[in-house]
């Protein structure tokens, strides 16, 4: 099968199209013919640094967002049958190999693809969607009427976070460039801050939950926006070692959240999609062999919504 692999860590140039042996599903696994694979910031970061640990040394195949069709089932995998359309974020943060024509992974890392989405749009949902669901729903337990601040609200994670927070009845404040405010209003955002002209830390107050998708100094600065008892959910680690002390002094809870495979979360996301309350936006589609270009675009941090690889016609 065709796949995008790398033999060393480095820039986009280390990615190459290769032919590798098709995986065989083991017990409780399914083999999925990949139709589309989402591209996420964790992909290029892992390409450069090896990720947060479990990937090991190259060679490896990147990618975790999968939408495709079940080709074969392993022993004891009873949830799906060949021909079923599925989507998921298998094995994260261990290797899943979504940048390939076939993926073998535990069946319960998948759910049936939302019926209202094609594969390209379904592949835009799992990693970003589960990150948001586990952050805002499972961790922060946002409630109707609460005020939620979402950084980089027009990005791959952010634009789903706006919609999920609104579906939970929250008042949503987003940071984004002015050019993207119209897009975000269309998703239901209640208040928007142009980060290029306005300091959100001086403008926003009495927030219940902050979703920090950027990291670095955004975590410490976001503490000023939270009410006492509020929560800061960090998807990227801050560079400020004083963060625990700063959060305690501000009377808020702050912590780093990493998404994990979650069938219940996928089912919840699919329900929101098929009910019309969650619509993933795809910024650009690249063919599999142009994965390097796709990662460069994601790394630039200027996309509206997600970048997706088209793997199978």
C-alpha positions in Angstrom: 0.0 0.0 0.0 1.0 3.6 -0.4 2.0 5.6 2.7 3.8 8.7 3.7 6.8 7.8 5.9 9.9 9.4 7.3 13.3 7.9 8.1 14.6 10.8 10.2 13.2 13.8 12.2 13.2 17.2 10.5 11.3 19.5 8.2 8.7 18.7 5.6 11.4 17.4 3.2 11.8 14.2 5.3 8.3 13.0 4.3 8.3 10.6 1.4 5.8 8.5 -0.5 6.6 4.8 0.0 5.2 1.4 -0.6 4.8 -0.7 2.6 3.1 -3.9 3.5 -0.6 -3.7 4.2 -1.3 -4.2 7.9 -3.3 -7.3 9.1 -5.9 -6.7 11.8 -5.3 -8.6 15.0 -7.8 -9.7 17.6 -10.5 -7.0 18.3 -9.0 -4.9 15.5 -10.5 -3.7 12.2 -8.7 -3.0 8.9 -9.9 0.3 7.5 -9.4 1.4 3.9 -8.6 5.1 4.5 -10.5 7.5 2.3 -9.3 10.7 4.0 -7.0 11.6 6.8 -7.0 14.9 8.8 -3.8 16.9 9.3 -3.2 18.3 12.7 -0.5 20.4 14.5 0.6 17.3 16.4 1.5 15.7 13.0 4.2 18.3 12.1 5.4 18.6 15.7 5.9 14.8 15.8 7.7 14.9 12.4 10.2 17.4 13.8 10.7 16.1 17.4 9.3 12.6 17.6 6.3 13.7 19.6 5.6 13.2 23.3 7.3 9.9 23.6 5.5 6.7 22.4 6.2 7.1 18.7 9.8 6.0 19.1 12.5 6.7 16.5 11.8 6.8 12.8 10.8 5.3 10.5 7.1 5.8 11.3 3.9 6.9 9.5 2.1 9.9 10.9 -1.5 10.8 11.2 -4.4 9.9 13.5 -7.6 11.3 11.9 -9.2 8.5 9.8 -12.4 8.3 7.8 -12.9 5.2 5.6 -14.5 1.9 5.0 -14.0 -1.4 7.0 -12.1 -3.8 4.8 -11.7 -6.7 7.2 -12.3 -7.6 10.8 -10.0 -9.3 13.3 -11.1 -12.1 15.7 -13.6 -10.9 18.2 -14.2 -7.5 16.6 -18.0 -7.6 16.5 -19.0 -3.9 16.3 -18.5 -3.5 12.5 -18.7 -5.5 9.3 -16.8 -5.1 6.0 -18.3 -2.2 4.1 -19.2 -0.1 7.1 -18.2 3.5 6.9 -16.3 4.6 10.1 -14.3 7.4 11.5 -12.0 7.7 14.4 -8.7 8.7 16.1 -7.1 5.3 16.6 -4.2 4.7 19.0 -3.3 8.3 19.8 -0.7 9.2 20.8 0.9 5.9 19.7 1.4 5.3 16.0 -1.8 4.9 14.0 -0.5 5.5 10.5 -3.4 7.5 9.0 -1.2 8.8 6.2 -1.7 5.5 4.4 -4.2 3.5 2.3 -5.0 1.1 5.2 -5.0 1.3 9.0 -5.4 -1.5 11.4 -6.5 -0.5 14.9 -8.8 -1.5 17.8 -12.5 -1.5 16.7 -13.6 0.6 19.7 -11.4 3.4 18.6 -13.9 4.0 15.8 -17.6 4.9 15.4 -19.9 4.9 12.4 -19.2 7.9 10.2 -21.8 10.7 10.5 -24.3 10.0 7.7 -24.5 13.7 6.7 -20.7 14.0 6.0 -18.5 12.8 3.2 -15.2 11.2 4.1 -13.2 14.4 3.6 -15.3 16.3 6.2 -15.6 13.3 8.5 -11.8 13.1 8.6 -11.7 16.7 9.9 -13.6 15.7 13.1 -12.0 13.0 15.3 -8.8 14.5 16.8 -10.0 18.1 17.0 -13.5 17.1 18.0 -12.4 14.7 20.7 -9.9 17.3 22.0 -12.8 19.8 22.4 -15.3 17.3 23.8 -12.9 15.9 26.4 -11.8 19.4 27.3 -15.1 21.4 27.5 -17.5 18.6 28.3 -15.7 15.9 30.2 -13.1 18.1 32.0 -14.7 21.6 32.3 -18.4 20.3 32.3 -19.6 23.6 30.7 -23.2 24.5 31.5 -25.8 26.7 29.9 -25.1 30.4 30.4 -21.5 30.0 31.3 -18.9 32.2 29.6 -16.3 30.4 27.5 -13.2 32.0 26.0 -11.8 30.1 23.0 -8.4 31.1 21.6 -7.7 30.7 17.8 -11.4 30.2 17.5 -11.3 29.9 13.7 -8.7 27.1 13.6 -9.2 23.4 13.4 -9.9 22.9 17.1 -11.3 26.3 17.7 -14.1 26.3 15.1 -15.4 23.0 16.5 -15.1 24.3 20.1 -17.3 27.3 19.3 -20.0 25.1 18.0 -19.8 22.5 20.8 -19.8 25.2 23.4 -22.9 26.8 21.8 -24.6 23.4 21.7 -24.0 23.2 25.4 -25.7 26.6 25.9 -22.6 28.6 26.6 -21.9 32.3 25.9 -18.9 32.1 23.5 -16.1 34.6 23.2 -13.4 33.9 20.6 -10.1 35.4 19.6 -9.3 35.5 15.9 -8.2 38.0 13.2 -10.9 40.4 12.1 -11.1 38.8 8.7 -12.5 35.6 10.3 -15.1 37.3 12.5 -17.9 36.8 10.0 -17.1 33.1 9.7 -17.3 32.8 13.5 -20.5 34.7 13.9 -22.0 32.3 11.4 -21.0 29.5 13.8 -22.7 31.2 16.7 -19.9 33.1 18.5 -21.4 35.8 20.7 -18.3 38.0 21.1 -15.1 38.3 19.1 -11.7 39.8 19.9 -9.3 40.8 17.2 -6.0 39.6 18.7 -4.0 41.9 16.4 -5.6 45.1 17.7 -6.9 44.2 21.1 -5.4 42.6 24.2 -7.9 40.0 25.3 -6.4 39.9 28.8 -7.5 43.5 29.3 -10.8 43.3 27.5 -12.4 40.0 28.8 -13.5 39.4 32.4 -15.6 36.9 34.4 -15.0 33.9 32.2 -15.9 30.5 33.5 -13.7 28.4 31.1 -10.8 29.3 28.8 -9.7 26.9 26.1 -6.1 27.7 25.3 -5.1 26.2 21.9 -2.0 28.3 21.6 0.1 27.9 24.7 3.3 29.9 25.4 2.3 33.2 27.1 -1.4 32.7 26.4 -1.9 30.6 29.5 -0.7 33.1 32.1 -2.4 36.0 30.3 -5.7 34.0 30.2 -5.7 33.8 34.0 -6.7 37.5 34.2 -10.0 36.7 32.3 -11.2 34.0 34.6 -13.5 34.4 37.6 -12.4 32.8 40.8 -13.3 29.2 40.6 -13.0 29.2 36.8 -10.9 26.7 34.8 -8.2 27.1 32.2 -7.9 24.1 29.9 -4.5 24.1 28.1 -4.0 22.1 24.9 -0.4 23.2 24.5 2.0 23.5 27.4 2.9 27.0 28.6 6.5 28.2 28.8 6.0 29.8 32.2 7.1 27.5 35.1 5.2 29.7 37.5 1.9 28.6 36.1 0.7 26.4 39.0 1.5 29.2 41.5 -0.2 31.9 39.3 -3.3 29.8 38.9 -3.5 29.1 42.6 -3.1 32.8 43.4 -5.9 33.6 40.9 -8.2 31.0 42.5 -8.6 29.0 39.3 -7.9 25.5 38.1 -5.4 25.1 35.3 -4.2 21.9 33.6 -2.9 20.3 30.4 -5.3 18.0 28.5 -4.3 15.5 25.8 -7.0 13.7 23.8 -7.4 10.0 23.9 -9.3 7.5 21.8 -12.9 7.6 23.0 -15.8 5.8 21.3 -18.4 7.5 23.5 -17.0 10.9 22.5 -17.1 10.0 18.8 -20.7 8.9 19.1 -21.6 12.2 20.8 -19.8 14.2 18.0 -21.6 12.2 15.3 -24.9 13.0 17.0 -24.1 16.7 17.0 -23.1 16.5 13.3 -26.2 14.6 12.2 -28.5 16.9 14.2 -27.0 20.0 12.4 -25.3 21.4 15.5 -21.8 20.7 14.5 -20.4 21.4 11.0 -16.7 20.8 10.3 -15.1 23.3 7.9 -12.4 22.0 5.5 -9.9 24.8 4.5 -7.9 22.8 2.0 -7.7 19.3 0.6 -4.3 17.8 -0.6 -3.7 14.4 -2.2 -1.8 12.0 0.0 1.5 12.5 -1.9 1.4 16.2 -1.0 1.3 15.6 2.8 4.4 17.9 3.2 2.5 20.8 1.7 -0.4 20.1 3.9 1.7 20.1 7.1 3.4 23.3 6.0 0.0 25.0 5.7 -1.1 23.7 9.1 2.1 24.8 10.7 1.6 28.4 9.4 -1.4 28.6 11.7 -3.6 30.7 9.3 -6.2 28.2 8.2 -9.9 28.4 8.7 -11.0 25.0 9.9 -9.1 21.9 9.0 -6.7 20.6 6.3 -7.4 17.1 5.0 -5.6 14.5 2.9 -7.6 12.7 0.2 -6.3 9.2 0.3 -8.7 7.0 -1.8 -11.1 8.2 -4.5 
